[in-house]
Amino acid sequence: MKTANTNLTKVLLPRYNKEWVALNEQQTKVVAKGKTVEEVVAMITRQKIKNPVLTYAVKDYQVLVS
Amino acid sequence: MKFPYTTYPSSNGAIFFATLDITLVSPKTGKGSYQYKVVLDSGASHCVFHAGIGESIGIDISSGKRMPLKGVTDVTGEQYLHVVTLVVGGVPYLVEAGFSYDLNFPFGLLGQKGFFEQNRISFDLPVGDFEITPKSRKNREA
């Protein structure tokens, strides 16, 4: 099983830094954000968003490997 | 199962990580998480996830066995071990994983014990994907 390639450069840059975000099912936009997982989960549950993907966003992922 | 590398923003334009979206399920509560991005990390001795994800499925994080967490924090942090089911590409894996409030990293970590030991994993960045092949049913849920 191979899934479609995901490019998050335009979705995450440069607005989100050091915060939890929820992406929509297609991972084409951020549908919720917050300082904690709890905040984001509450938001997507309230909005009844289907199949979101949670991640912790940072502005520059290069710093992870330098 | 083949998964594509994901492209993330960086000061150099873009960077690739072998991340995938998994679901965590608590065997105690039966509650499953929303999908959550993790990275295949051959340098991690075992799987480690953000405490908030564990809390979202009803795990009492600090009730687990406490261990130090090194390498992915600014200073030495702490993690708490809990048994959890990971669902990766539709395949469930029962693993003992660390949950930490100190995981200073954007992704959860799929590490050697619990995940790499149950799979054969090959990376092919030039092609743009990586492949996870389960080795046996050991520790896997039916």
N, CA and C atoms of all chains as a GROMACS GRO file, in nm:
protein
  624
    1MET      N    1   0.085  -0.119   0.000
    1MET     CA    2   0.000   0.000   0.000
    1MET      C    3   0.088   0.124   0.000
    2LYS      N    4   0.069   0.211  -0.094
    2LYS     CA    5   0.145   0.335  -0.097
    2LYS      C    6   0.048   0.452  -0.098
    3THR      N    7   0.073   0.546  -0.011
    3THR     CA    8  -0.016   0.661  -0.005
    3THR      C    9   0.045   0.777  -0.082
    4ALA      N   10  -0.036   0.878  -0.108
    4ALA     CA   11   0.012   0.992  -0.186
    4ALA      C   12   0.116   1.071  -0.108
    5ASN      N   13   0.206   1.131  -0.180
    5ASN     CA   14   0.310   1.212  -0.117
    5ASN      C   15   0.246   1.331  -0.047
    6THR      N   16   0.304   1.370   0.065
    6THR     CA   17   0.252   1.482   0.141
    6THR      C   18   0.358   1.590   0.149
    7ASN      N   19   0.322   1.708   0.106
    7ASN     CA   20   0.414   1.821   0.112
    7ASN      C   21   0.354   1.925   0.206
    8LEU      N   22   0.417   1.941   0.321
    8LEU     CA   23   0.363   2.032   0.422
    8LEU      C   24   0.435   2.166   0.425
    9THR      N   25   0.520   2.192   0.326
    9THR     CA   26   0.598   2.316   0.331
    9THR      C   27   0.508   2.439   0.327
   10LYS      N   28   0.409   2.436   0.241
   10LYS     CA   29   0.321   2.554   0.228
   10LYS      C   30   0.212   2.554   0.335
   11VAL      N   31   0.180   2.437   0.385
   11VAL     CA   32   0.074   2.427   0.486
   11VAL      C   33   0.122   2.481   0.621
   12LEU      N   34   0.245   2.448   0.655
   12LEU     CA   35   0.295   2.483   0.789
   12LEU      C   36   0.380   2.609   0.794
   13LEU      N   37   0.441   2.647   0.683
   13LEU     CA   38   0.533   2.761   0.684
   13LEU      C   39   0.460   2.890   0.648
   14PRO      N   40   0.489   3.002   0.710
   14PRO     CA   41   0.573   3.017   0.829
   14PRO      C   42   0.489   3.047   0.953
   15ARG      N   43   0.362   3.018   0.944
   15ARG     CA   44   0.269   3.068   1.047
   15ARG      C   45   0.275   2.996   1.180
   16TYR      N   46   0.312   2.870   1.176
   16TYR     CA   47   0.298   2.789   1.298
   16TYR      C   48   0.434   2.754   1.356
   17ASN      N   49   0.452   2.790   1.480
   17ASN     CA   50   0.581   2.761   1.545
   17ASN      C   51   0.559   2.727   1.691
   18LYS      N   52   0.607   2.611   1.729
   18LYS     CA   53   0.598   2.564   1.867
   18LYS      C   54   0.453   2.561   1.916
   19GLU      N   55   0.368   2.504   1.832
   19GLU     CA   56   0.229   2.485   1.875
   19GLU      C   57   0.173   2.359   1.809
   20TRP      N   58   0.075   2.302   1.875
   20TRP     CA   59   0.008   2.184   1.821
   20TRP      C   60  -0.091   2.229   1.715
   21VAL      N   61  -0.095   2.154   1.607
   21VAL     CA   62  -0.190   2.185   1.502
   21VAL      C   63  -0.261   2.056   1.460
   22ALA      N   64  -0.381   2.073   1.406
   22ALA     CA   65  -0.453   1.963   1.343
   22ALA      C   66  -0.466   1.995   1.196
   23LEU      N   67  -0.425   1.901   1.113
   23LEU     CA   68  -0.441   1.916   0.969
   23LEU      C   69  -0.570   1.848   0.927
   24ASN      N   70  -0.630   1.895   0.819
   24ASN     CA   71  -0.748   1.826   0.768
   24ASN      C   72  -0.707   1.691   0.710
   25GLU      N   73  -0.804   1.610   0.675
   25GLU     CA   74  -0.777   1.474   0.630
   25GLU      C   75  -0.682   1.471   0.510
   26GLN      N   76  -0.696   1.568   0.420
   26GLN     CA   77  -0.611   1.573   0.300
   26GLN      C   78  -0.475   1.637   0.328
   27GLN      N   79  -0.459   1.690   0.449
   27GLN     CA   80  -0.337   1.757   0.493
   27GLN      C   81  -0.301   1.874   0.402
   28THR      N   82  -0.404   1.948   0.366
   28THR     CA   83  -0.385   2.065   0.281
   28THR      C   84  -0.400   2.196   0.357
   29LYS      N   85  -0.453   2.187   0.481
   29LYS     CA   86  -0.464   2.308   0.560
   29LYS      C   87  -0.472   2.275   0.709
   30VAL      N   88  -0.439   2.375   0.790
   30VAL     CA   89  -0.449   2.362   0.935
   30VAL      C   90  -0.592   2.398   0.974
   31VAL      N   91  -0.656   2.308   1.048
   31VAL     CA   92  -0.796   2.332   1.086
   31VAL      C   93  -0.812   2.367   1.234
   32ALA      N   94  -0.706   2.348   1.311
   32ALA     CA   95  -0.711   2.386   1.452
   32ALA      C   96  -0.569   2.402   1.503
   33LYS      N   97  -0.551   2.487   1.603
   33LYS     CA   98  -0.418   2.501   1.662
   33LYS      C   99  -0.434   2.536   1.809
   34GLY      N  100  -0.329   2.508   1.886
   34GLY     CA  101  -0.335   2.539   2.028
   34GLY      C  102  -0.201   2.509   2.094
   35LYS      N  103  -0.192   2.547   2.221
   35LYS     CA  104  -0.066   2.525   2.292
   35LYS      C  105  -0.052   2.382   2.342
   36THR      N  106  -0.165   2.312   2.355
   36THR     CA  107  -0.160   2.175   2.404
   36THR      C  108  -0.243   2.083   2.313
   37VAL      N  109  -0.214   1.954   2.325
   37VAL     CA  110  -0.294   1.855   2.252
   37VAL      C  111  -0.440   1.866   2.296
   38GLU      N  112  -0.459   1.884   2.425
   38GLU     CA  113  -0.594   1.892   2.481
   38GLU      C  114  -0.676   2.003   2.415
   39GLU      N  115  -0.613   2.119   2.398
   39GLU     CA  116  -0.681   2.232   2.334
   39GLU      C  117  -0.724   2.197   2.193
   40VAL      N  118  -0.631   2.137   2.119
   40VAL     CA  119  -0.658   2.107   1.978
   40VAL      C  120  -0.764   1.998   1.966
   41VAL      N  121  -0.754   1.897   2.051
   41VAL     CA  122  -0.854   1.789   2.049
   41VAL      C  123  -0.994   1.845   2.080
   42ALA      N  124  -1.000   1.935   2.177
   42ALA     CA  125  -1.130   1.994   2.211
   42ALA      C  126  -1.186   2.071   2.093
   43MET      N  127  -1.099   2.142   2.023
   43MET     CA  128  -1.142   2.224   1.909
   43MET      C  129  -1.194   2.137   1.794
   44ILE      N  130  -1.119   2.032   1.760
   44ILE     CA  131  -1.161   1.950   1.645
   44ILE      C  132  -1.283   1.864   1.680
   45THR      N  133  -1.295   1.829   1.808
   45THR     CA  134  -1.414   1.755   1.850
   45THR      C  135  -1.536   1.844   1.842
   46ARG      N  136  -1.521   1.968   1.889
   46ARG     CA  137  -1.632   2.064   1.885
   46ARG      C  138  -1.674   2.092   1.741
   47GLN      N  139  -1.576   2.103   1.653
   47GLN     CA  140  -1.606   2.135   1.512
   47GLN      C  141  -1.643   2.012   1.430
   48LYS      N  142  -1.637   1.894   1.495
   48LYS     CA  143  -1.670   1.767   1.428
   48LYS      C  144  -1.590   1.747   1.300
   49ILE      N  145  -1.462   1.774   1.309
   49ILE     CA  146  -1.374   1.757   1.193
   49ILE      C  147  -1.339   1.608   1.179
   50LYS      N  148  -1.356   1.558   1.057
   50LYS     CA  149  -1.334   1.415   1.035
   50LYS      C  150  -1.189   1.386   0.998
   51ASN      N  151  -1.134   1.282   1.062
   51ASN     CA  152  -1.001   1.229   1.032
   51ASN      C  153  -0.889   1.334   1.030
   52PRO      N  154  -0.879   1.418   1.131
   52PRO     CA  155  -0.768   1.512   1.135
   52PRO      C  156  -0.638   1.441   1.171
   53VAL      N  157  -0.526   1.509   1.146
   53VAL     CA  158  -0.394   1.455   1.181
   53VAL      C  159  -0.326   1.556   1.272
   54LEU      N  160  -0.284   1.510   1.388
   54LEU     CA  161  -0.221   1.599   1.486
   54LEU      C  162  -0.069   1.598   1.471
   55THR      N  163  -0.010   1.715   1.488
   55THR     CA  164   0.135   1.722   1.492
   55THR      C  165   0.177   1.849   1.564
   56TYR      N  166   0.301   1.848   1.611
   56TYR     CA  167   0.355   1.966   1.677
   56TYR      C  168   0.438   2.041   1.573
   57ALA      N  169   0.395   2.161   1.540
   57ALA     CA  170   0.460   2.234   1.432
   57ALA      C  171   0.575   2.321   1.482
   58VAL      N  172   0.682   2.322   1.406
   58VAL     CA  173   0.791   2.416   1.432
   58VAL      C  174   0.818   2.491   1.301
   59LYS      N  175   0.874   2.610   1.314
   59LYS     CA  176   0.890   2.695   1.197
   59LYS      C  177   0.994   2.637   1.100
   60ASP      N  178   1.101   2.585   1.157
   60ASP     CA  179   1.213   2.540   1.074
   60ASP      C  180   1.254   2.398   1.115
   61TYR      N  181   1.217   2.302   1.033
   61TYR     CA  182   1.249   2.162   1.066
   61TYR      C  183   1.396   2.131   1.044
   62GLN      N  184   1.468   2.222   0.981
   62GLN     CA  185   1.612   2.201   0.959
   62GLN      C  186   1.687   2.193   1.092
   63VAL      N  187   1.639   2.266   1.191
   63VAL     CA  188   1.709   2.271   1.319
   63VAL      C  189   1.709   2.135   1.388
   64LEU      N  190   1.625   2.044   1.344
   64LEU     CA  191   1.620   1.912   1.406
   64LEU      C  192   1.742   1.829   1.371
   65VAL      N  193   1.806   1.861   1.261
   65VAL     CA  194   1.914   1.775   1.214
   65VAL      C  195   2.048   1.847   1.206
   66SER      N  196   2.053   1.976   1.240
   66SER     CA  197   2.179   2.047   1.229
   66SER      C  198   2.258   2.039   1.358
   67MET      N  199   0.409  -0.251   0.334
   67MET     CA  200   0.342  -0.124   0.321
   67MET      C  201   0.444  -0.017   0.285
   68LYS      N  202   0.417   0.055   0.178
   68LYS     CA  203   0.507   0.163   0.140
   68LYS      C  204   0.444   0.296   0.180
   69PHE      N  205   0.529   0.383   0.230
   69PHE     CA  206   0.484   0.516   0.270
   69PHE      C  207   0.577   0.619   0.205
   70PRO      N  208   0.522   0.731   0.162
   70PRO     CA  209   0.608   0.835   0.104
   70PRO      C  210   0.676   0.918   0.213
   71TYR      N  211   0.794   0.967   0.185
   71TYR     CA  212   0.853   1.068   0.272
   71TYR      C  213   0.762   1.191   0.273
   72THR      N  214   0.765   1.265   0.382
   72THR     CA  215   0.688   1.388   0.390
   72THR      C  216   0.783   1.507   0.386
   73THR      N  217   0.745   1.609   0.316
   73THR     CA  218   0.828   1.728   0.301
   73THR      C  219   0.785   1.833   0.403
   74TYR      N  220   0.883   1.884   0.478
   74TYR     CA  221   0.856   1.984   0.582
   74TYR      C  222   0.932   2.113   0.550
   75PRO      N  223   0.881   2.225   0.600
   75PRO     CA  224   0.948   2.353   0.573
   75PRO      C  225   1.080   2.364   0.649
   76SER      N  226   1.178   2.423   0.584
   76SER     CA  227   1.305   2.447   0.653
   76SER      C  228   1.367   2.574   0.598
   77SER      N  229   1.469   2.621   0.668
   77SER     CA  230   1.536   2.743   0.625
   77SER      C  231   1.608   2.721   0.492
   78ASN      N  232   1.628   2.597   0.453
   78ASN     CA  233   1.688   2.566   0.324
   78ASN      C  234   1.584   2.535   0.217
   79GLY      N  235   1.460   2.561   0.248
   79GLY     CA  236   1.354   2.539   0.150
   79GLY      C  237   1.264   2.423   0.188
   80ALA      N  238   1.322   2.305   0.196
   80ALA     CA  239   1.241   2.188   0.231
   80ALA      C  240   1.332   2.078   0.284
   81ILE      N  241   1.275   1.991   0.364
   81ILE     CA  242   1.351   1.880   0.419
   81ILE      C  243   1.257   1.759   0.428
   82PHE      N  244   1.314   1.642   0.409
   82PHE     CA  245   1.231   1.521   0.406
   82PHE      C  246   1.247   1.442   0.536
   83PHE      N  247   1.135   1.393   0.587
   83PHE     CA  248   1.139   1.304   0.702
   83PHE      C  249   1.053   1.181   0.674
   84ALA      N  250   1.098   1.069   0.729
   84ALA     CA  251   1.021   0.944   0.716
   84ALA      C  252   0.915   0.942   0.825
   85THR      N  253   0.816   1.027   0.807
   85THR     CA  254   0.707   1.032   0.906
   85THR      C  255   0.586   0.960   0.851
   86LEU      N  256   0.503   0.916   0.943
   86LEU     CA  257   0.376   0.856   0.903
   86LEU      C  258   0.273   0.886   1.010
   87ASP      N  259   0.151   0.862   0.975
   87ASP     CA  260   0.041   0.896   1.066
   87ASP      C  261  -0.010   0.768   1.131
   88ILE      N  262  -0.007   0.766   1.263
   88ILE     CA  263  -0.050   0.646   1.334
   88ILE      C  264  -0.163   0.682   1.430
   89THR      N  265  -0.227   0.579   1.480
   89THR     CA  266  -0.327   0.595   1.584
   89THR      C  267  -0.281   0.518   1.706
   90LEU      N  268  -0.298   0.573   1.824
   90LEU     CA  269  -0.267   0.503   1.948
   90LEU      C  270  -0.398   0.463   2.014
   91VAL      N  271  -0.401   0.342   2.068
   91VAL     CA  272  -0.520   0.294   2.138
   91VAL      C  273  -0.478   0.246   2.276
   92SER      N  274  -0.550   0.289   2.376
   92SER     CA  275  -0.522   0.241   2.512
   92SER      C  276  -0.590   0.106   2.533
   93PRO      N  277  -0.513   0.001   2.568
   93PRO     CA  278  -0.576  -0.128   2.594
   93PRO      C  279  -0.668  -0.123   2.715
   94LYS      N  280  -0.644  -0.031   2.806
   94LYS     CA  281  -0.727  -0.021   2.927
   94LYS      C  282  -0.861   0.045   2.899
   95THR      N  283  -0.858   0.157   2.827
   95THR     CA  284  -0.983   0.230   2.804
   95THR      C  285  -1.047   0.194   2.671
   96GLY      N  286  -0.968   0.138   2.580
   96GLY     CA  287  -1.019   0.108   2.446
   96GLY      C  288  -1.033   0.231   2.359
   97LYS      N  289  -0.993   0.344   2.414
   97LYS     CA  290  -1.008   0.470   2.340
   97LYS      C  291  -0.891   0.491   2.243
   98GLY      N  292  -0.922   0.535   2.123
   98GLY     CA  293  -0.819   0.560   2.023
   98GLY      C  294  -0.795   0.708   2.003
   99SER      N  295  -0.673   0.740   1.965
   99SER     CA  296  -0.637   0.881   1.943
   99SER      C  297  -0.676   0.922   1.802
  100TYR      N  298  -0.671   1.051   1.779
  100TYR     CA  299  -0.671   1.099   1.642
  100TYR      C  300  -0.538   1.058   1.581
  101GLN      N  301  -0.528   1.066   1.450
  101GLN     CA  302  -0.401   1.032   1.385
  101GLN      C  303  -0.295   1.133   1.430
  102TYR      N  304  -0.173   1.083   1.437
  102TYR     CA  305  -0.065   1.160   1.500
  102TYR      C  306   0.063   1.130   1.422
  103LYS      N  307   0.142   1.233   1.394
  103LYS     CA  308   0.262   1.214   1.314
  103LYS      C  309   0.379   1.163   1.400
  104VAL      N  310   0.440   1.056   1.352
  104VAL     CA  311   0.558   0.999   1.418
  104VAL      C  312   0.666   0.981   1.312
  105VAL      N  313   0.788   0.970   1.359
  105VAL     CA  314   0.900   0.949   1.267
  105VAL      C  315   0.968   0.816   1.299
  106LEU      N  316   1.013   0.749   1.195
  106LEU     CA  317   1.091   0.627   1.215
  106LEU      C  318   1.230   0.670   1.261
  107ASP      N  319   1.267   0.632   1.382
  107ASP     CA  320   1.393   0.678   1.440
  107ASP      C  321   1.475   0.557   1.485
  108SER      N  322   1.566   0.515   1.398
  108SER     CA  323   1.647   0.396   1.430
  108SER      C  324   1.740   0.424   1.547
  109GLY      N  325   1.759   0.551   1.582
  109GLY     CA  326   1.845   0.584   1.695
  109GLY      C  327   1.773   0.585   1.829
  110ALA      N  328   1.644   0.565   1.825
  110ALA     CA  329   1.568   0.562   1.950
  110ALA      C  330   1.560   0.417   2.000
  111SER      N  331   1.589   0.397   2.126
  111SER     CA  332   1.590   0.260   2.179
  111SER      C  333   1.450   0.200   2.184
  112HIS      N  334   1.350   0.285   2.199
  112HIS     CA  335   1.212   0.236   2.202
  112HIS      C  336   1.120   0.350   2.158
  113CYS      N  337   0.992   0.324   2.156
  113CYS     CA  338   0.897   0.425   2.109
  113CYS      C  339   0.869   0.528   2.219
  114VAL      N  340   0.863   0.653   2.180
  114VAL     CA  341   0.832   0.760   2.275
  114VAL      C  342   0.731   0.855   2.211
  115PHE      N  343   0.630   0.890   2.288
  115PHE     CA  344   0.525   0.978   2.237
  115PHE      C  345   0.502   1.095   2.333
  116HIS      N  346   0.439   1.198   2.280
  116HIS     CA  347   0.408   1.314   2.364
  116HIS      C  348   0.302   1.276   2.468
  117ALA      N  349   0.320   1.323   2.588
  117ALA     CA  350   0.228   1.290   2.697
  117ALA      C  351   0.084   1.331   2.664
  118GLY      N  352   0.068   1.442   2.596
  118GLY     CA  353  -0.066   1.490   2.564
  118GLY      C  354  -0.145   1.392   2.477
  119ILE      N  355  -0.076   1.321   2.391
  119ILE     CA  356  -0.143   1.222   2.307
  119ILE      C  357  -0.192   1.107   2.395
  120GLY      N  358  -0.108   1.065   2.490
  120GLY     CA  359  -0.148   0.959   2.582
  120GLY      C  360  -0.267   1.001   2.668
  121GLU      N  361  -0.261   1.125   2.714
  121GLU     CA  362  -0.372   1.174   2.796
  121GLU      C  363  -0.503   1.177   2.716
  122SER      N  364  -0.492   1.204   2.586
  122SER     CA  365  -0.614   1.214   2.504
  122SER      C  366  -0.685   1.079   2.490
  123ILE      N  367  -0.614   0.968   2.523
  123ILE     CA  368  -0.680   0.837   2.518
  123ILE      C  369  -0.698   0.779   2.658
  124GLY      N  370  -0.686   0.865   2.756
  124GLY     CA  371  -0.719   0.825   2.892
  124GLY      C  372  -0.607   0.762   2.974
  125ILE      N  373  -0.484   0.773   2.926
  125ILE     CA  374  -0.373   0.717   3.003
  125ILE      C  375  -0.332   0.815   3.114
  126ASP      N  376  -0.318   0.761   3.234
  126ASP     CA  377  -0.269   0.839   3.347
  126ASP      C  378  -0.116   0.835   3.338
  127ILE      N  379  -0.061   0.934   3.273
  127ILE     CA  380   0.080   0.928   3.233
  127ILE      C  381   0.174   0.901   3.351
  128SER      N  382   0.162   0.978   3.456
  128SER     CA  383   0.259   0.968   3.564
  128SER      C  384   0.244   0.841   3.648
  129SER      N  385   0.144   0.758   3.618
  129SER     CA  386   0.129   0.631   3.690
  129SER      C  387   0.222   0.524   3.635
  130GLY      N  388   0.284   0.550   3.520
  130GLY     CA  389   0.372   0.451   3.460
  130GLY      C  390   0.510   0.449   3.523
  131LYS      N  391   0.587   0.347   3.488
  131LYS     CA  392   0.724   0.339   3.538
  131LYS      C  393   0.805   0.457   3.483
  132ARG      N  394   0.870   0.527   3.573
  132ARG     CA  395   0.944   0.648   3.534
  132ARG      C  396   1.086   0.614   3.489
  133MET      N  397   1.126   0.675   3.379
  133MET     CA  398   1.262   0.655   3.327
  133MET      C  399   1.314   0.790   3.276
  134PRO      N  400   1.446   0.804   3.271
  134PRO     CA  401   1.499   0.929   3.213
  134PRO      C  402   1.479   0.930   3.061
  135LEU      N  403   1.473   1.049   3.006
  135LEU     CA  404   1.462   1.066   2.861
  135LEU      C  405   1.579   1.154   2.817
  136LYS      N  406   1.660   1.100   2.727
  136LYS     CA  407   1.778   1.175   2.681
  136LYS      C  408   1.781   1.182   2.530
  137GLY      N  409   1.844   1.286   2.478
  137GLY     CA  410   1.868   1.294   2.334
  137GLY      C  411   1.768   1.377   2.257
  138VAL      N  412   1.647   1.385   2.306
  138VAL     CA  413   1.545   1.464   2.235
  138VAL      C  414   1.488   1.572   2.326
  139THR      N  415   1.566   1.612   2.424
  139THR     CA  416   1.525   1.720   2.512
  139THR      C  417   1.643   1.815   2.526
  140ASP      N  418   1.615   1.935   2.570
  140ASP     CA  419   1.723   2.030   2.592
  140ASP      C  420   1.808   1.985   2.710
  141VAL      N  421   1.742   1.932   2.808
  141VAL     CA  422   1.811   1.875   2.924
  141VAL      C  423   1.756   1.734   2.943
  142THR      N  424   1.808   1.662   3.039
  142THR     CA  425   1.754   1.529   3.065
  142THR      C  426   1.610   1.541   3.115
  143GLY      N  427   1.520   1.471   3.050
  143GLY     CA  428   1.380   1.476   3.089
  143GLY      C  429   1.335   1.345   3.148
  144GLU      N  430   1.204   1.330   3.155
  144GLU     CA  431   1.147   1.209   3.211
  144GLU      C  432   1.044   1.151   3.114
  145GLN      N  433   1.028   1.022   3.122
  145GLN     CA  434   0.923   0.955   3.046
  145GLN      C  435   0.861   0.848   3.136
  146TYR      N  436   0.740   0.810   3.101
  146TYR     CA  437   0.666   0.711   3.180
  146TYR      C  438   0.619   0.600   3.086
  147LEU      N  439   0.649   0.478   3.123
  147LEU     CA  440   0.619   0.365   3.034
  147LEU      C  441   0.475   0.315   3.050
  148HIS      N  442   0.414   0.289   2.936
  148HIS     CA  443   0.278   0.232   2.934
  148HIS      C  444   0.266   0.139   2.814
  149VAL      N  445   0.184   0.036   2.829
  149VAL     CA  446   0.154  -0.052   2.716
  149VAL      C  447   0.043   0.013   2.634
  150VAL      N  448   0.065   0.017   2.504
  150VAL     CA  449  -0.031   0.083   2.417
  150VAL      C  450  -0.033   0.011   2.282
  151THR      N  451  -0.142   0.021   2.212
  151THR     CA  452  -0.149  -0.037   2.078
  151THR      C  453  -0.127   0.074   1.975
  152LEU      N  454  -0.029   0.050   1.887
  152LEU     CA  455  -0.007   0.142   1.776
  152LEU      C  456  -0.074   0.083   1.653
  153VAL      N  457  -0.143   0.164   1.578
  153VAL     CA  458  -0.199   0.116   1.453
  153VAL      C  459  -0.128   0.189   1.340
  154VAL      N  460  -0.048   0.112   1.265
  154VAL     CA  461   0.035   0.169   1.159
  154VAL      C  462  -0.008   0.108   1.026
  155GLY      N  463  -0.061   0.187   0.939
  155GLY     CA  464  -0.108   0.136   0.810
  155GLY      C  465  -0.211   0.026   0.826
  156GLY      N  466  -0.291   0.036   0.930
  156GLY     CA  467  -0.395  -0.064   0.954
  156GLY      C  468  -0.348  -0.185   1.034
  157VAL      N  469  -0.218  -0.193   1.064
  157VAL     CA  470  -0.163  -0.307   1.137
  157VAL      C  471  -0.144  -0.268   1.284
  158PRO      N  472  -0.202  -0.343   1.378
  158PRO     CA  473  -0.185  -0.311   1.520
  158PRO      C  474  -0.058  -0.373   1.579
  159TYR      N  475   0.009  -0.298   1.664
  159TYR     CA  476   0.128  -0.346   1.735
  159TYR      C  477   0.109  -0.313   1.883
  160LEU      N  478   0.124  -0.413   1.965
  160LEU     CA  479   0.116  -0.391   2.110
  160LEU      C  480   0.257  -0.366   2.161
  161VAL      N  481   0.283  -0.248   2.215
  161VAL     CA  482   0.419  -0.213   2.256
  161VAL      C  483   0.418  -0.144   2.392
  162GLU      N  484   0.532  -0.150   2.457
  162GLU     CA  485   0.553  -0.068   2.577
  162GLU      C  486   0.626   0.057   2.530
  163ALA      N  487   0.565   0.170   2.551
  163ALA     CA  488   0.621   0.295   2.498
  163ALA      C  489   0.634   0.399   2.609
  164GLY      N  490   0.725   0.492   2.588
  164GLY     CA  491   0.740   0.603   2.681
  164GLY      C  492   0.647   0.717   2.641
  165PHE      N  493   0.594   0.783   2.741
  165PHE     CA  494   0.517   0.906   2.720
  165PHE      C  495   0.585   1.015   2.800
  166SER      N  496   0.608   1.128   2.735
  166SER     CA  497   0.687   1.230   2.803
  166SER      C  498   0.632   1.370   2.783
  167TYR      N  499   0.638   1.447   2.891
  167TYR     CA  500   0.606   1.591   2.883
  167TYR      C  501   0.728   1.669   2.834
  168ASP      N  502   0.842   1.603   2.828
  168ASP     CA  503   0.967   1.670   2.793
  168ASP      C  504   1.015   1.642   2.652
  169LEU      N  505   0.932   1.573   2.573
  169LEU     CA  506   0.974   1.539   2.436
  169LEU      C  507   0.974   1.666   2.350
  170ASN      N  508   1.092   1.722   2.335
  170ASN     CA  509   1.106   1.848   2.263
  170ASN      C  510   1.136   1.820   2.116
  171PHE      N  511   1.037   1.764   2.051
  171PHE     CA  512   1.054   1.718   1.913
  171PHE      C  513   0.916   1.720   1.848
  172PRO      N  514   0.906   1.755   1.720
  172PRO     CA  515   0.773   1.768   1.660
  172PRO      C  516   0.698   1.635   1.646
  173PHE      N  517   0.771   1.524   1.639
  173PHE     CA  518   0.707   1.396   1.611
  173PHE      C  519   0.725   1.299   1.727
  174GLY      N  520   0.630   1.205   1.738
  174GLY     CA  521   0.654   1.090   1.822
  174GLY      C  522   0.762   1.006   1.757
  175LEU      N  523   0.823   0.916   1.834
  175LEU     CA  524   0.934   0.836   1.782
  175LEU      C  525   0.897   0.689   1.779
  176LEU      N  526   0.913   0.627   1.662
  176LEU     CA  527   0.901   0.481   1.653
  176LEU      C  528   1.043   0.427   1.660
  177GLY      N  529   1.075   0.360   1.769
  177GLY     CA  530   1.214   0.318   1.793
  177GLY      C  531   1.235   0.168   1.777
  178GLN      N  532   1.354   0.126   1.821
  178GLN     CA  533   1.397  -0.012   1.798
  178GLN      C  534   1.308  -0.113   1.871
  179LYS      N  535   1.302  -0.102   2.005
  179LYS     CA  536   1.223  -0.198   2.081
  179LYS      C  537   1.074  -0.167   2.059
  180GLY      N  538   1.002  -0.267   2.021
  180GLY     CA  539   0.858  -0.248   2.001
  180GLY      C  540   0.820  -0.225   1.857
  181PHE      N  541   0.904  -0.153   1.781
  181PHE     CA  542   0.864  -0.131   1.642
  181PHE      C  543   0.963  -0.186   1.540
  182PHE      N  544   1.088  -0.140   1.544
  182PHE     CA  545   1.186  -0.193   1.448
  182PHE      C  546   1.203  -0.344   1.466
  183GLU      N  547   1.194  -0.392   1.590
  183GLU     CA  548   1.214  -0.536   1.613
  183GLU      C  549   1.100  -0.620   1.554
  184GLN      N  550   0.990  -0.558   1.522
  184GLN     CA  551   0.877  -0.633   1.468
  184GLN      C  552   0.862  -0.615   1.318
  185ASN      N  553   0.953  -0.541   1.257
  185ASN     CA  554   0.940  -0.511   1.115
  185ASN      C  555   1.074  -0.514   1.044
  186ARG      N  556   1.069  -0.536   0.915
  186ARG     CA  557   1.186  -0.510   0.831
  186ARG      C  558   1.156  -0.376   0.764
  187ILE      N  559   1.250  -0.282   0.776
  187ILE     CA  560   1.223  -0.146   0.728
  187ILE      C  561   1.333  -0.104   0.631
  188SER      N  562   1.294  -0.057   0.515
  188SER     CA  563   1.394  -0.009   0.420
  188SER      C  564   1.358   0.132   0.374
  189PHE      N  565   1.462   0.213   0.364
  189PHE     CA  566   1.444   0.353   0.325
  189PHE      C  567   1.496   0.373   0.182
  190ASP      N  568   1.422   0.447   0.103
  190ASP     CA  569   1.464   0.473  -0.034
  190ASP      C  570   1.433   0.620  -0.068
  191LEU      N  571   1.514   0.707  -0.012
  191LEU     CA  572   1.490   0.852  -0.032
  191LEU      C  573   1.494   0.893  -0.180
  192PRO      N  574   1.590   0.839  -0.262
  192PRO     CA  575   1.589   0.880  -0.403
  192PRO      C  576   1.456   0.850  -0.472
  193VAL      N  577   1.393   0.742  -0.433
  193VAL     CA  578   1.262   0.709  -0.490
  193VAL      C  579   1.152   0.788  -0.419
  194GLY      N  580   1.179   0.822  -0.291
  194GLY     CA  581   1.084   0.904  -0.216
  194GLY      C  582   0.992   0.826  -0.126
  195ASP      N  583   1.029   0.701  -0.096
  195ASP     CA  584   0.944   0.628  -0.004
  195ASP      C  585   1.023   0.535   0.088
  196PHE      N  586   0.954   0.478   0.184
  196PHE     CA  587   1.013   0.377   0.272
  196PHE      C  588   0.910   0.267   0.290
  197GLU      N  589   0.961   0.148   0.321
  197GLU     CA  590   0.872   0.032   0.326
  197GLU      C  591   0.881  -0.036   0.461
  198ILE      N  592   0.768  -0.068   0.517
  198ILE     CA  593   0.760  -0.139   0.646
  198ILE      C  594   0.696  -0.274   0.621
  199THR      N  595   0.772  -0.379   0.652
  199THR     CA  596   0.720  -0.515   0.632
  199THR      C  597   0.716  -0.586   0.766
  200PRO      N  598   0.598  -0.616   0.820
  200PRO     CA  599   0.589  -0.687   0.947
  200PRO      C  600   0.659  -0.822   0.939
  201LYS      N  601   0.739  -0.856   1.045
  201LYS     CA  602   0.817  -0.980   1.043
  201LYS      C  603   0.741  -1.099   1.097
  202SER      N  604   0.657  -1.078   1.197
  202SER     CA  605   0.586  -1.190   1.256
  202SER      C  606   0.464  -1.137   1.329
  203ARG      N  607   0.390  -1.227   1.389
  203ARG     CA  608   0.272  -1.185   1.466
  203ARG      C  609   0.308  -1.158   1.611
  204LYS      N  610   0.437  -1.177   1.648
  204LYS     CA  611   0.476  -1.157   1.787
  204LYS      C  612   0.436  -1.018   1.836
  205ASN      N  613   0.374  -1.012   1.949
  205ASN     CA  614   0.330  -0.887   2.012
  205ASN      C  615   0.221  -0.814   1.936
  206ARG      N  616   0.178  -0.873   1.826
  206ARG     CA  617   0.074  -0.802   1.750
  206ARG      C  618  -0.062  -0.849   1.799
  207GLU      N  619  -0.154  -0.761   1.795
  207GLU     CA  620  -0.290  -0.798   1.834
  207GLU      C  621  -0.357  -0.873   1.720
  208ALA      N  622  -0.450  -0.960   1.755
  208ALA     CA  623  -0.521  -1.036   1.650
  208ALA      C  624  -0.613  -0.943   1.574
   0.00000   0.00000   0.00000
